[in-house]
Amino acid sequence: MVSELERMPDREFREWIAYFGLEPMPDPAWDAGQICATIANSQRAKGQPPFRAQDFMRLPDRGAQSESEMRANLERITG
């Protein structure tokens, strides 16, 4: 990849940067969260609130979960 960047003309490189500004690369964590939420929602009980992608993602601002939060999340997932 480095050699490709070294051979890439400056103009093309700037075009790629502009393109990624408009269409950023998808976040793999978000994609994985969406897949997990879809699977979990296909198995959830009636009346149970739907899962969101964020429910399955590690978010840096969340901090560590307490034991009671972990138990509540496990009960929510397993019904």
C-alpha positions in Angstrom: 0.0 0.0 0.0 2.8 2.4 0.8 4.3 1.9 -2.7 0.9 2.7 -4.2 0.7 5.9 -2.2 4.2 6.8 -3.2 3.3 6.4 -6.9 -0.1 8.2 -6.6 -0.1 11.7 -8.1 -0.7 14.5 -5.5 -3.9 15.5 -7.4 -5.4 12.0 -7.2 -4.5 11.8 -3.5 -6.3 15.1 -2.8 -9.3 13.8 -4.8 -9.5 10.7 -2.6 -9.3 12.8 0.6 -12.2 15.0 -0.7 -14.2 11.8 -1.6 -13.7 10.3 1.8 -14.9 13.6 3.3 -18.2 13.2 1.4 -18.5 9.4 1.7 -16.5 8.3 4.8 -15.4 4.7 5.1 -17.9 2.6 7.1 -17.1 1.9 10.7 -16.5 -1.8 11.2 -17.7 -1.6 14.8 -21.0 0.0 13.6 -21.4 -2.7 10.9 -20.9 -5.5 13.5 -23.3 -3.8 15.9 -26.0 -3.6 13.2 -25.6 -7.3 12.4 -25.8 -8.2 16.1 -28.8 -6.0 16.7 -30.6 -7.5 13.7 -30.0 -11.0 15.0 -31.0 -10.1 18.5 -34.1 -8.4 17.3 -35.2 -11.4 15.3 -35.2 -13.4 18.6 -36.6 -10.8 21.1 -39.9 -11.3 22.9 -43.0 -9.4 22.0 -43.2 -6.1 23.8 -39.4 -6.1 24.4 -37.8 -2.8 23.2 -35.7 -3.3 20.0 -32.0 -3.5 20.3 -29.8 -0.9 18.7 -26.3 -1.2 17.1 -24.9 0.8 20.0 -26.1 -1.9 22.4 -23.4 -4.2 21.0 -20.6 -1.7 20.5 -17.9 -0.7 22.9 -18.2 3.0 23.2 -15.2 4.9 24.7 -17.4 7.3 26.8 -19.4 4.6 28.4 -16.8 3.6 31.0 -16.9 0.3 32.9 -20.2 -1.3 33.7 -21.2 -2.1 37.2 -22.2 -5.7 38.1 -25.9 -4.6 38.3 -25.7 -3.0 34.8 -24.2 -6.2 33.4 -26.9 -8.3 35.0 -29.6 -5.9 33.7 -28.1 -6.1 30.2 -27.9 -9.9 30.3 -31.5 -10.1 31.4 -32.6 -7.8 28.7 -30.8 -9.9 26.1 -31.9 -13.2 27.3 -35.5 -12.2 28.3 
